[in-house]
């Protein structure tokens, strides 16, 4: 039996001879400083226990309250949207466009105008860089600025991705990072909020540490949360930043290998950058069956790979099709629904060996 090839994971080496007491008590601040150095554009970053926490704090800092509407990318993981519900706000879902699979800026503006005509101007926009692929950032930013709506950039899957020379996560009023176990780098669970000012960073830390007032006793005037990253996770994060570029380069090598393999497979479209303005970290490499292939072919491919101990996954099931959001408004047609029906994520972990890649593509080739 072949060894199992996982979809994506981050390899972490920890010296367990290191005494916990020797971990710098300033590890959290040091990790934040190193992330700020990485972005190198006056961003202020708060280390948190998850990317979900970061989205929640971004919504709070954006003033999203009960009854407000938040425009959300439908084609994403539910963690992008759940914090909207935490705030008792209403998600309004936007379809994808075909080039990057991310939020369609044309539909975004249509939705804004329609919500305004209904007497409800949206309070915030959350767009995502799925699978590491930068969204159509210029167009989305222009729409947000035109209508003066706070823009939250979910770059949980896109640390290291670049758009027109700038790092993803730096384009919105707030940016989101994730260091979950399957991301480009991991802190064994964790995330970060990217802010544009020291004021927002200070307020985010306030809310992330139970909203304690600055007194010599415990006083609380607002509701806070236990969202701060712990020192051990930050210590791991500092070490992981040292392998970030290696991990990104390896994912790009894996993506290129798949791209060359699928170049003569007419039945399958390989997901790649639209043009040179987009540079994905290729967190996951994805394929899309062409129209004359039906959903059963996709399921057969995934089954055969699974039988060979190779993990795959369908593309995200759109939020507007999730039972929990069945009553939420949706603007679009069937772009992201088709992506879900016909798309597959392939193993893409930075620690994949070339022999693993050969085994994967040989299995696919035998089936096709």
CORBEL-V120832 format. One line per field, one symbol per residue. ss: DSSP state (2 for helix, 1 for strand, 0 for the rest). phi: phi as a letter, one per 30 degrees, with the letter a starting at -180 (. if undefined). A space follows every 10 residues. Layout:
ss: ???
phi: ???
//
This chain:
ss: 0000100000 0000000002 2200002222 2222222220 0001111100 2222222222 2000000011 1110000022 2222220001 1111010000 0010222222 2222222000 0001111102 2200002222 2222220001 1111000000 0110011000 0001111100 0000000000 1111100222 2222222210 0000000000 0000010100 2222222222 2002222222 2222222222 2200000111 0000000110 0000111110 0000222222 2222222001 0011000022 2022200001 1000222222 2211110000 0002222222 22222220
phi: .dddcddaac dbcbddddde dddedceddd dddddddddh bidcbcdbda ddeddddddd ddidbejdcb dbdddadddd cedddedhcc dcccdccddc iceddddede ddddddddib decabccbcd hjdedddedd dddddechcd cccdcecbdj dbbhicddjc ccdbbbbbbd dcdebbchjl aaccccaddd dddddeddci hdddbdbdbb cbdbbccddd ddddeddddd ddcedddddd ddddddeded dddccddbcc dbddaddcbd dhebcbbbdd edccdddddd eddddddcic dbaddededd cdedcdcddb clbbdddddd dccbccebdd cddddddddd dddddddd
//
